[in-house]
Amino acid sequence: GIILPMLPKENIIPEINLTPYTIWLTTVVVSGISYLSYLLKRYVFHESGVLVSGIIGGMYISTATISVLARKCKTARADELHDYVAAMLAAVSVMFIRFLILIFIFSKEVFQTIYPFLIIMSLLTASVALFIHSRRIKKDANTPDMPVQEENSNPLEFKVALIFAALFVIFTFVTHYTIEYAGTGGLTLLSFLAGLSDTTPFILNLLQSTDSVT
């Protein structure tokens, strides 16, 4: 936050919409949302059950949250599996809300177009999560809910921030040349490929390229 106002807003390469300011802005915004959810999980809901862990985890990194929950399913009791599955879906539901917040910050016009669809997907996923959670096997009342332990002490280590910034720069170049040489059809294909990795840098790059993408 201290560094951001000092950075220049001129393009690093004239024909590519990429400035030091936009690179750091995306890092600050995503890190801010991530750190807030991390603090909630660590200090407010630190003794929460599996479902709340999925909800909070979806706010900062849903992919890692689902991975942790899936691994813990291997050693979970039968009466806990419904809770773990519901928590994974809850993380996905919250992920859509996280993207809504990011889109609103970077582009009000895109937000007005996309918010009904993301809200519908979030509500549908949350409904399935609640349905599965309601069908969980009743466990012994003397068995307490076990909180999910984070495997990372802090999701916002400087190394992670640098990796995110690097991904943002890479997607900026890839998106620019995809649009230039392959058009919107190539961009659609690229979006499917980006969905196999961390989609946040790709989406934030598109939000800052609205002048060149319909």
Buried (B, 14 or more C-beta within 10 A) or exposed (E): EEEEEEBEEEEBEEEBBBBBBBBBBBBBBBBEBBBEBBEBBEEEBEEBBBBBBBBBBBBBBBBBBBEBBEEBEEEBEEEBBBBBBBBBBBBBBBBBBBBBEBBBBBBEEBBEEBBEEBEEBBEEBBEBBBEBBEEBEEBEEEEEBBBBEBEEEEBBEEEBBEEBBEBBBEBBEBBBEBBEEEEEEBBEEBBEEBEEEBBBBBBBBBBBBEEEEE
